């Protein structure tokens, strides 16, 4: 079964309850990667940015990042996409459309991850970039009816001192929209323990620790995120299934794994969606929050991840509802938002398939 779709519309089921109507939180979405493909093409034309065929006629691109050459191609496409975000209005548009898409997918709370370093030169520095993103997120979330928290993410390929700078910056916005501190990019080019200082700063300031790990590298990468960075959640983390002791620790500590089936296939981490170990992780007792990662490059959004899990792993509607609960409980959503989403999940499950929401 294909792990990606090319439609920007939410996924509606023909079997079981409509997963787009299932209230949920989205905890693994990257800023540039959340852009609509149509917006990418339009902004590129407006700003004179040449797009390769992989981002136009051959979209979504064929990717495989399990070797360095493949990751370089993935990163190159991502960087090209980021280059079309030239003005503050472009940034606001991206967040407005992302919030609209999240609402259509059933997401009532979004935590979007951004590395302000990638935009700082364009928007007057790190602080103005963060303030632009936070203001745009507040505006977009209010208009779409979706709560939005921002995760400031460090880049593994940059110096760890840069990560400390970002951690200190993030702390200035605790309670003002920033909810977590992350670590992304190629695991093979920056070990987690190099960034312990930055995460110590972030954790002491009350931010969730949400590094990536266990995607392109194995269980040792996940263990570093747990033991060295004090992870509350782990982006991907699917390779933890290869170490039963490690998986047991994840379960005992109630660490949420942000599992992204379509992107795991798109990057070659798994051969097919059926090979992503969602069922094995779930039955071991792990908390799983399904995520879309970068819809712009993988071609599918959040609801599609739920339909993939239903189709490829035989998840019942009751199990899909439990995954949605995992996403809410693993989030930084305010108590009132949590209560509303959890109640909505119960209501979704109480309705018969095909019965519309009241």
N, C-alpha and C positions, 0 to 999 in steps of 0.2 A: 504494500500500500504506500502511496506517495505520502511523504511526511510534510509536504508543503502545499499551499494553495495559492493561487494568484489573485483571487478576489479580495478586495478590501472589506467586503461585507462580513458580518458575523456569521458563524457557522450554526445552521439550524439542523437539528437531528430529524431523521425519519424513524428512528427507533428510540423508545424511551423518552424521557422528559427533555425539553429543550435546554441544552447546556448554556446557551446564551442568556437564558432567563435565570440561571442559577447564580445567586449573589456570591461574590467571591472577592478576594484581594489579589492584586497582581504585584508580586514582590521582585520580579526579575525582568526589568525592561531598561534598556540603555537609551539615552537621550536621542542621539542621532539615529540610532536603529529603530526608533519608534515612528519615524517619518513615513507618511504615505508615499507610495511609489509615484503617484500622480503629482504630488507636491515636489518631489525630487526633480522630476522632469521639467516641471514648470519653472522652478527656481533656477535650475541650471540654464535654461534658455534665457531667463531674465538677466542673469548675472554673467552670461558668457562663459559658463563652465562646460567644458567638453566632457560628456559622459561616455565611457566605454560601452560596447554593445552588451556586456554582461549586466549593465544597469539600465538598458533600454530594450532592444528587441529580444535579448536573450535572458531577460529578467523572469524569475529570480535566478541569480547566478549559480552555476555548478561549482560547489566549493568542497574542498577537502583539506583540512588544516592539521592533519596528524604529522606532517613533516613541516620543516621551517619554510620551505618554498610555498607550500599551500597556505600557511598562516600569513606569510608576507602578502599574498594575493588578497586574502580576506581583509587584512588591515589596509591595504592600498584602496580597495573598494570603499571601505568605511571612511577613510580619510577624504576620498573624493566626494562622498556624500556629505560629509561635514563641511566641505568647502562651499557648498551652495547656501549655507546659513551665513549671510553677509550682514544683514541689518537686524536691529532689535525687533522689527516687525516680523522678520523671518522666524526668529526664536519664539515669539509670541504665537505665531501661526502654528508652528510645530506643536507647541503644548496645547493650544486650543483644539487642534484636530486630534491629537492623541487622547485628550480627555473625552472628546466626543466618541472616538472609537472604543475607549474603555467602557463608557456607559453602554454602548451597543453590545458589548461582549459580556455584560453582567458584572463588571468590576465596579465595586463601590468604593474601593480604596486602592490607590496606586502609589508605589514607591519607585520613583524613576531615578536612575543612576546617571550622574554626570561628572566628568572630569573637567573642571573649569579651565585647566591649563590649555586645553585645546582651543579655547575661544578667547583667552585673556588678551592676546595681542590685538584682536579685532574689536574688543569692547572695553578697552581702557584698563585692563588689569584683572586680577583674580577677584577682588572684592566687587567691582562693578558687574562682573559676569555672574557671580553668585546672586547678587541682588536682582539682576535682570531675570534670571531663571526663577527665583522665588516669587517675584512679583507676577511674572507670567503664569506660574503654576497656580497661585491663588486666584487669579482672574479666570483662568481656564477651568479650574475645578469648580468654582462657584457657578459658572455658566452651564457646565455639563452635569452638575450634581454628583461629582466624584471627588472624594477627598484625595489630596495629593501631598505626599511627603517626598523630600529630596534626599538622596543618598550622595554625598560627596565621595568620589572614588579616586584613589591614587592609581598610578600606572606602574606596573611591575618593571617596565623597561626604563623608567626614569630613576634618578638617584633617590635613595631612601630619605634624604634630607628634604627633598621636594614633597614627599608624603607627609612629613612632619609639619611642613608649612601648611599643607591642605588641612591636616587634622586641626591645627590651631585656628585656622580660618573657619572650619566647620563649627567649632565650639562657639563662635560668635553668634551663631544662628540657631542654637538649641532653643526650642520653644518658639521659633519663628519660621519653621518650615523644614529645617534640616533634621532628619531623624536617624541617620546612620552614616557610617564610614565604611567604604568598600575598597577592594583591591582587585583590579582587573588586568586584562591583556595576557599575553602568553606566559603560562606557568613555567615554561622551560627557560625563561630569560630573567627570572627574578624570584628567588626563594622567599617564602613567607617570613622566615625568621629575620630577614633583612629589614622588615617593616614593623618589627615588634614595637619600636619606640613610638611610631605614629599611632598604632592601635592602642597603646597604653594611654596616650594623650586623649584619644577619642573616647575610650571606655570610661576614663575618670571623669570626663565631662558629661557622661550620661547618654552617649550615642550608642546605638546598636552596632556591633562589629559584624560586618557582612562581606567577608572576602570571598573571591572565587577560589575554588580548589577541586581537585579530583575530576577534572575534565580531560585535559591532555596528558596529565601525569596521574599516577596511581595513588593508592591509599596513603603513602607517606606524605603526599601533598595535603591531603585532607587532615592528617594527624597534626601537621604543622599549624594549620589554620585553627584547629581545636586547642592544642596545647600551648602554642606560642602566641597566637593572636587573640585567643579567648573568644572565638567565633560564637555568636548567637545564632547565626544562620550561615550556610555555606552555599555560594553560587555553584550550582551543578552538584558536585559531591557524589556523583553516581559511582565512581570507582571505589567508594567505601565498601561496596558490596563484596569486593575481593578480599576483605579482611574482616572476619566475623567478630573479632575482639573490638576492633575499631567501630564497627557498626553497632555493637552493643553499647559502647560509650556514647555514641550519638543518640541512641534511643534513651539511655539513662539520663542524659543531660537535657533531653528534649530540644535538641538542636534541629532546626528546620532545614531541610535540603530543598533548594530551589531547582527543581528538575525541569529541564527544557527539552522535551522529546524531539521537536522538529529541528532544533539547532544541533542537538547531538547527532542526528542523522546528517544534517547539512555539512557539518564539519568533519564527518568521518569517525566520530567517537563511537558510534554504533552503526552497523550496516543498514538496519531498518528500524522503524519505530518499535517493532516487536522485540528488538534486541536491547532497547533501553530498559534497565532493570527496575521498572516502576513497581511491578507486582512483588518482586523479591524484597525490595526496600519496604514496601507497605506492609507486607506480611511479617516482616521482622519487627514492626512497630515504629518505624521511622516516621517522623512528621515530614510531609511532602507538600510543598507549594509549587504547583505547576506554573511555568513561566514561558513567555514567548521569546525572550532574549532580544533579538533584533529582527522584528518583522520585515523591515526594509530589505534585509539580505536573505532571510529564510522564507519569506512569502506567506507566513501565517501568523495570526494573532492568538489571543489567549484562549478563546472558546475552542479553537481547533485542537489545542493540546488536550482538552478534556475528551473530545471525540476520538482522538488518536488512542488515548488510554482505554476508552470504552471499547473501541474496535479491535485493538491489538492485544489488550491484556484482559479483556472480559470484565472490566469493572462494572458493577451494577450501579444503579442510580444512588443507592444508599452509600456505596463506596465513593462515588463521585462527590456526594454531599460531604463525606468525611474529609476528602481532599480539600474541598472548599473551606471547611472548618479549620483545617491545618493552616491554610493560607491566612485566614483572619487571625488566628491565635499566634502565628509567628510574626505578625506585623507590628508596626508601631502606631496603629490606628488608635485614636482616642476611644475611651470607654463607650461613649454613646454610639460611635460608628460601629464598633465591635458588636455591641448588643443588637443594633439594627440589622447588621449583616447576618449574624448567627440566627436571629429570629427569622429572617428571610430565607435562610437555608432550610430551616425546619418547615416553613410554609411551602417551599418548592417541593420538598420531599413528600409532604402531606397531600399534594394535589395529584390527581391521576394523570398519566401521560396524555398530552393533548389538551388538558384543561387549562384555560388561560388564567393568568394571575388576576386576582381581584383588585 
